[in-house]
Amino acid sequence: MFFHIVLERNMQLHPRHFGRNLRENLVSKLMKDVEGTCSGRHGFVVAITGIENVGKGLIRDGTGFVTFPVKYQCVVFRPFKGEVLEAVVTMVNKMGFFAEAGPVQIFVSNHLIPDDMEFQSGDMPNYTTSDGSVKIQKDSEVRLKIIGTRVDATEIFCIGTIKDDFLGVINDPTTA
C-alpha cells in the first residue's frame, strides 16, 4: 500500500531562480511538480520526504534553462490485488458503486455486492438490505477488497468486492 522509495527526475529551472536560493527553488519546484501525481509503475506520490542528491546542471542551448538531475525520497501509494481498504462511496447507480480510498478510485459491481442487498433508486440512490438495517449510499464508509487493478501511464483503476467476510459498510452517514 504505502512505500518509501527513491526516484530520480530531471528538473528544468529558469535563470531567474539562480542565486543564493537555487537549491530551495529547485526543491519547491520538485514538490509542486511531483506531489499528487501518479505513475503507473510506482503509484501515487503522496509526499517527498527528502532530497538525496542534486546533480550538476546542464545548460539547455538557446533557452538559458538549466536541467538538474535530482534524486529524491518519497512516499508512494500503490494498491495491490487482494488488499483490503477502507473507502468512501462517491456515487451509487444500478451497475454498482464507486468509492475513493485516498487518490485511487474503486468500482464495486452489483455482482460483487452481497445478494441480500438490492438497488433502490430515487433522490438518494442506494443499496439496502431487505430488512433495511444496512444501507450503502453516497458518503458511506465501506471496507472492501481489491480484486483487480488496471495500470495506465498516469492513473490506477481498481475493481473491488464487499462480498467476503468482514467487508461492507463501516459507517453510514444517515446514522452519524
Phi, psi and chi 1 to 4 in degrees:
 res  aa     phi    psi   chi1   chi2   chi3   chi4
   1 MET       -  -69.0 -177.6 -177.5  -41.8      -
   2 PHE  -107.8  135.9  -70.5  100.0      -      -
   3 PHE  -134.2  148.0  -59.4   95.4      -      -
   4 HIS  -108.3  111.8 -165.8 -118.5      -      -
   5 ILE  -130.1  167.6   61.8  172.0      -      -
   6 VAL  -108.9  128.5  175.6      -      -      -
   7 LEU  -125.5  162.9  -66.5  175.2      -      -
   8 GLU  -124.1  149.8  -73.6 -173.6   56.2      -
   9 ARG  -153.9  142.0 -175.6  178.7  177.7  103.4
  10 ASN   -91.0  119.8  -71.8  -32.1      -      -
  11 MET  -106.1  132.3  -62.7  -63.0  -58.7      -
  12 GLN   -98.8  133.0  -76.5 -167.4    9.7      -
  13 LEU  -127.0  135.2 -155.5   58.8      -      -
  14 HIS   -73.9  146.8 -169.1  -85.6      -      -
  15 PRO   -57.7  -25.7  -22.7   29.5      -      -
  16 ARG   -65.1  -17.2   73.1  171.2  162.5 -101.9
  17 HIS   -91.2    0.2  -60.3  -66.4      -      -
  18 PHE   -74.7  158.9  -62.8  169.6      -      -
  19 GLY   128.5 -153.4      -      -      -      -
  20 ARG   -62.1  -35.2 -168.1  176.9  -33.9  152.8
  21 ASN   -99.6   28.3  -62.3  -29.3      -      -
  22 LEU   -56.3  -50.0  175.9   66.6      -      -
  23 ARG   -63.9  -43.0 -175.1  177.5  169.8   89.2
  24 GLU   -63.4  -41.3  -70.3   78.7   16.5      -
  25 ASN   -63.3  -39.4  -70.7  -27.1      -      -
  26 LEU   -65.7  -44.6 -158.7   57.3      -      -
  27 VAL   -66.1  -42.5  171.0      -      -      -
  28 SER   -66.8  -36.7   66.2      -      -      -
  29 LYS   -66.5  -40.0 -176.0  172.9 -179.3   -5.7
  30 LEU   -60.8  -46.8  177.5   71.9      -      -
  31 MET   -61.6  -43.3  -73.3 -178.7  169.5      -
  32 LYS   -64.0  -39.3 -168.0  179.0  100.6 -165.4
  33 ASP   -78.4  -31.1  -69.9   -6.1      -      -
  34 VAL  -104.1  -42.5  172.7      -      -      -
  35 GLU   -63.0  132.0  -73.8 -178.6  -12.7      -
  36 GLY    90.2   -4.6      -      -      -      -
  37 THR   -89.3  169.4   62.1      -      -      -
  38 CYS  -131.7  130.2  174.8      -      -      -
  39 SER  -115.4  135.1   80.8      -      -      -
  40 GLY   -57.7  -31.8      -      -      -      -
  41 ARG   -73.3  -42.5 -174.8  171.2  177.6 -155.2
  42 HIS  -105.0  -27.1  -59.0  -69.0      -      -
  43 GLY   110.6 -162.3      -      -      -      -
  44 PHE   -84.1  127.5  -64.8   92.5      -      -
  45 VAL   -80.3  114.1  178.1      -      -      -
  46 VAL   -83.6  -50.0  177.5      -      -      -
  47 ALA  -157.9  148.0      -      -      -      -
  48 ILE   -90.0  126.0  -66.5  174.0      -      -
  49 THR  -102.0  -17.3   56.3      -      -      -
  50 GLY  -176.6  159.6      -      -      -      -
  51 ILE  -108.1  120.9  -54.5  -63.3      -      -
  52 GLU   -82.8  -44.1  -78.2 -162.3   -0.8      -
  53 ASN  -158.0  137.3 -175.7   26.9      -      -
  54 VAL  -115.9  116.6  176.6      -      -      -
  55 GLY   -76.8  178.5      -      -      -      -
  56 LYS   -71.4  138.8  -67.3 -174.7  177.7 -177.6
  57 GLY   -74.7  150.0      -      -      -      -
  58 LEU  -121.6  120.1 -175.5   66.5      -      -
  59 ILE   -72.7  131.1  -61.4  171.8      -      -
  60 ARG   -85.8  126.2  -51.8 -101.0  -38.5 -165.4
  61 ASP   -60.8  134.0  -67.9  -24.1      -      -
  62 GLY    84.2  -16.0      -      -      -      -
  63 THR  -113.1  -31.5   63.2      -      -      -
  64 GLY    88.8  -13.2      -      -      -      -
  65 PHE   -65.0  152.9  -80.1   83.9      -      -
  66 VAL  -121.7  133.9  175.0      -      -      -
  67 THR  -100.6  122.9  -56.5      -      -      -
  68 PHE  -112.3  126.9  -66.8   92.4      -      -
  69 PRO   -78.1  125.3   22.5  -25.9      -      -
  70 VAL  -120.9  129.5 -179.8      -      -      -
  71 LYS  -108.0  123.8 -163.9  179.2 -136.1 -178.0
  72 TYR  -137.4  155.7   59.0   94.9      -      -
  73 GLN   -98.8  140.9  -60.7  169.8   -6.9      -
  74 CYS  -150.2  160.9   60.5      -      -      -
  75 VAL   -99.6  127.4  175.0      -      -      -
  76 VAL  -120.3  152.3  -66.4      -      -      -
  77 PHE  -114.1  118.6  172.6   72.0      -      -
  78 ARG  -135.8  111.8  169.7   93.0 -167.7 -109.5
  79 PRO   -77.6  148.3   25.5  -29.1      -      -
  80 PHE  -126.8  155.8  -72.4   97.2      -      -
  81 LYS   -60.4  135.6 -176.1  177.4  176.0 -179.5
  82 GLY    91.5   -6.8      -      -      -      -
  83 GLU   -80.9  141.3 -167.1  169.1   -3.3      -
  84 VAL  -101.5  127.7  175.1      -      -      -
  85 LEU  -129.1  157.2  -62.5  172.7      -      -
  86 GLU  -102.7  134.6  -66.9 -178.6    1.8      -
  87 ALA  -141.1  163.3      -      -      -      -
  88 VAL  -109.6  129.4  176.7      -      -      -
  89 VAL   -70.5  129.8  176.0      -      -      -
  90 THR  -108.0  -27.8   55.6      -      -      -
  91 MET  -155.3  139.7 -172.5  176.6   84.7      -
  92 VAL  -125.0  132.9  178.5      -      -      -
  93 ASN  -145.5  179.5   59.8   34.5      -      -
  94 LYS   -66.8  -17.0   66.4 -179.1  178.9 -176.3
  95 MET   -82.1  -19.0  -58.1  -59.3  -72.4      -
  96 GLY   148.7 -149.7      -      -      -      -
  97 PHE  -144.5  155.8   64.9   86.0      -      -
  98 PHE  -104.4  142.0  -73.0   92.8      -      -
  99 ALA  -137.5  156.2      -      -      -      -
 100 GLU  -120.0  132.1  -72.8 -178.7   -7.4      -
 101 ALA  -120.1   94.9      -      -      -      -
 102 GLY    67.0 -129.3      -      -      -      -
 103 PRO   -85.0   -7.9   29.0  -33.3      -      -
 104 VAL   -95.1  138.4   71.7      -      -      -
 105 GLN  -101.1  134.7 -170.1  169.8   46.5      -
 106 ILE  -124.3  133.1  -56.6  158.4      -      -
 107 PHE  -105.8  131.7  176.9   69.1      -      -
 108 VAL  -116.3  112.1  178.2      -      -      -
 109 SER   -70.2  156.1  166.2      -      -      -
 110 ASN   -65.2  -18.5   59.0    4.1      -      -
 111 HIS   -76.0  -16.7  -59.4  -66.7      -      -
 112 LEU  -107.2   16.3  -60.4  169.0      -      -
 113 ILE  -106.5  141.6  -64.4  173.3      -      -
 114 PRO   -50.9  145.5  -27.1   34.2      -      -
 115 ASP   -63.0  -25.0  -63.2  -30.7      -      -
 116 ASP   -79.9   -1.5   66.2  -26.5      -      -
 117 MET  -101.9  134.0  -63.4 -171.6   92.1      -
 118 GLU  -121.8  149.8  -74.3 -161.9   24.5      -
 119 PHE   -74.9  133.7  178.2   70.9      -      -
 120 GLN  -119.1  117.3  -51.3  -71.3  -38.1      -
 121 SER   -86.1  176.1   60.2      -      -      -
 122 GLY   137.9 -161.1      -      -      -      -
 123 ASP   -69.6  -26.9   58.9  -26.0      -      -
 124 MET  -128.3   85.0 -177.1   65.7   96.8      -
 125 PRO   -59.7  143.3   14.1  -19.4      -      -
 126 ASN  -158.2  168.5   60.6   64.2      -      -
 127 TYR  -109.8  125.2  -77.3   88.6      -      -
 128 THR  -128.9  145.2  -50.0      -      -      -
 129 THR   -72.3  162.3   53.6      -      -      -
 130 SER   -62.1  -33.1   53.0      -      -      -
 131 ASP   -87.0   -4.3   63.0   -3.9      -      -
 132 GLY    78.5    9.4      -      -      -      -
 133 SER   -77.3  -29.2   61.2      -      -      -
 134 VAL  -123.0  133.6  178.7      -      -      -
 135 LYS  -137.0  130.5 -172.9 -176.5  -78.2 -171.5
 136 ILE  -108.4  117.8  -62.4  172.8      -      -
 137 GLN  -144.7  179.8   62.0 -174.4   17.8      -
 138 LYS   -55.7  137.2 -172.9  177.1 -175.4  -43.5
 139 ASP    76.4    2.5  -63.0  -32.6      -      -
 140 SER   -70.8  146.9  -65.3      -      -      -
 141 GLU   -98.7  129.4  -68.4  178.2   27.7      -
 142 VAL  -127.5  150.0  -67.0      -      -      -
 143 ARG  -103.5  125.2 -179.0  174.6  -65.9  120.5
 144 LEU  -136.2  164.2   49.0   84.1      -      -
 145 LYS  -115.5  131.1 -178.6  178.3  178.9 -178.2
 146 ILE   -78.6  126.7  -65.2  176.3      -      -
 147 ILE  -112.0   -5.5   58.6  169.4      -      -
 148 GLY  -167.0  148.0      -      -      -      -
 149 THR  -132.8  149.3   60.1      -      -      -
 150 ARG  -127.6  126.3 -170.6 -177.6   92.5 -140.8
 151 VAL  -109.1  122.4  177.7      -      -      -
 152 ASP  -101.4 -178.8  -77.2   -7.9      -      -
 153 ALA   -65.2  -34.7      -      -      -      -
 154 THR  -126.8   12.7   59.0      -      -      -
 155 GLU  -155.3  154.7 -151.0  162.4   -3.7      -
 156 ILE  -125.2  126.6  -60.1  174.0      -      -
 157 PHE  -112.8  145.2  -57.3   97.7      -      -
 158 CYS  -131.3  151.1  -64.6      -      -      -
 159 ILE  -114.3  135.1  -57.7  -68.2      -      -
 160 GLY  -127.9  171.2      -      -      -      -
 161 THR  -137.2  151.1 -178.2      -      -      -
 162 ILE  -124.3   23.8   58.4  168.4      -      -
 163 LYS   -91.6    1.3 -135.3  173.2  179.3  173.0
 164 ASP   -96.4  173.6  -79.9  -16.2      -      -
 165 ASP   -63.9  144.4  -66.3  -23.1      -      -
 166 PHE    65.7   16.3  -52.2  108.4      -      -
 167 LEU  -110.0  157.2  -58.5  178.8      -      -
 168 GLY   132.4 -155.9      -      -      -      -
 169 VAL   -70.8  130.9  178.0      -      -      -
 170 ILE  -101.8  -40.6  -41.4  170.6      -      -
 171 ASN  -142.9  124.9 -173.8   15.5      -      -
 172 ASP  -101.0  124.7 -173.2   -3.0      -      -
 173 PRO   -65.1  -21.2   23.5  -30.9      -      -
 174 THR   -75.5  -25.9   57.3      -      -      -
 175 THR   -91.8  -13.0   60.2      -      -      -
 176 ALA   -76.5      -      -      -      -      -
